[in-house]
Amino acid sequence: MAILHTAMSEIKFLSIRFRAFAQATEIEERVLAAMKFASGTEEVNVTATTGHFGNPITVFETELLKAGQIKNFLGRLAEAHIPENLIGQEEERVDEECAFHFRLDKQKAYLEELALASGRDVIDVRLKVGVYPARREAAVAAIKEWLAD
């Protein structure tokens, strides 16, 4: 768990999960490199699976649980101006499990740049917000305050 202190607010992120898919036409090593860059960790789980039509799909997943890892990632997000581009979208990006979702551009991550995705070639990012009691409304309020700082 990491507690992010800003000028006005304090928010706890319990974990950050990353997930990306590689279709048969993609070079898996590039997707792995994009995941490692985006998450800031070398520890990425790779699972081979099959799509609905029998097509091979590779799933890449990792999770940040240590406070230092989480703070590092949040700092990199801020440097890339990503939080300010999410302002006003809190309601639609926080789920009932108090997780805040957004997508990073997988191609740009491969080129070592963090950017929000506008297409379908993405790295899904899920920030688990630590609010007590664990209610969606409290998570939305915490995210709004974090993004405003």
N, C-alpha and C positions, 0 to 999 in steps of 0.2 A: 504494500500500500504506500502511496506517495501522497503527501499533503503539499499542495501547491499554494504558497503564500504569495499574494499579490498586494498591491497598494490598498485595496478595499475588501478583498475577499479571501476566504480560505476554502479550498475544495479538495476533497479526497478522491483519488482515483485508486480503486482496488486492484485493477488489472487493465491491460490493453491487449486485445487479441487482433491478430492480423490473419487474413485468409485470401489466397489468390488461386486461380485455376489456370492450368495450361492445357490448351486443346492440342490435338495431334499435330497441328500445323506449326505450333510454337516450339521454340528451342528452350527446353526445360532449364538449362544452365542460366539462361538470361532471366527467366522468371525467378529462379532461386536468387540470383544476384540482386534483382529488384526487391525481393522480400528482405534480404539481409540489409540492404541499404535503408529501406523504409523503416524497418523495425529497429535497426541499430544492433541487432544480435546475429551471431553466427548460427544459433540453434534454431533450425527450421525443420519441422516434421514434413516429410514428403510421403504421400500416399497415392498409389495408383488405383484408379477406379474406372468404371465404364459408364458412359452416358446412356440416355434413354434409347438411343438408336444403335447401341453397341460400340460407339466411338470411344477410344481411349481418352481419359481425362486424368491429369495429375493435379492433386490438391496439395497446396503448400500452406502450412499453418505454423504460427508461433504465438507465444503469449509472454508479455512482460509482467512480472510479478514483484520484482525488487524495486524498492523506492528509487534507487539511483537510475535504473533503466527507464522508469516511468518519467522521472524528472528530465532526463536527457532527451527523451522523445518529445515531451511537451515543449522543451526549449527549442528543439529543432522545428517544431510546428510554428512556434512564435516567430522564429527567424524567417520562415517561409511565408509569413503573413496569412497562414491558413485560418487561425481562429477568427480574425476579423472578417473573413469571407463567409463565415458560417452564422454571423449575427442575423437574427430574425428567422432562423430556421430551426430553432431549438425544439419547438412543439412537435414538428414532424420527424425529428431525428432522435428523440428519446423514446425508448420503448417501455413497456410495463415492467420490465426487469431492471429499470433504472440504468440502462446502458445508452450511451450516446454514440450514434453511428454516422460515419462518413466514408467516402471512398477516395483513395489516392490514385493518381494516374500511374498505371503499371509501366508504361513505356518511359515516362519521365523519371520514374524511380530507377529504372535500369540505367538511365543516363545520369544518375545521382542528383536528382532534383526532386524535392517534395512539392507536389501540386495537387490540388483537388481535381478529380476526374470529371470529365464532361461526357465521356463515352462509355462503352461497355467493357473496355480492357482495363480492369481495376484491381486494386488491392482493397479489400474490405477492412475497415478499422472499427473496432468496438471498444469504447472506453467505459468500463464499469464504474459508475459513480457511487461513492460511499455516502449515503444519506440515511439518517435514522429519524423516524421510522422510514423504512425503504418504500417510499411512495413515488410514483411517477412525477407528481406535481412538485415534490421537493427536489427531485433530480433536475427537472426542467428549470426551476428557480436557480439552483446551484450553477447549472451550465450557463444560464443567461448572465449571471453575475460574473462568472469566469470569462466569458467572451467579451463582456463589456469593459473589462480591465485592460 
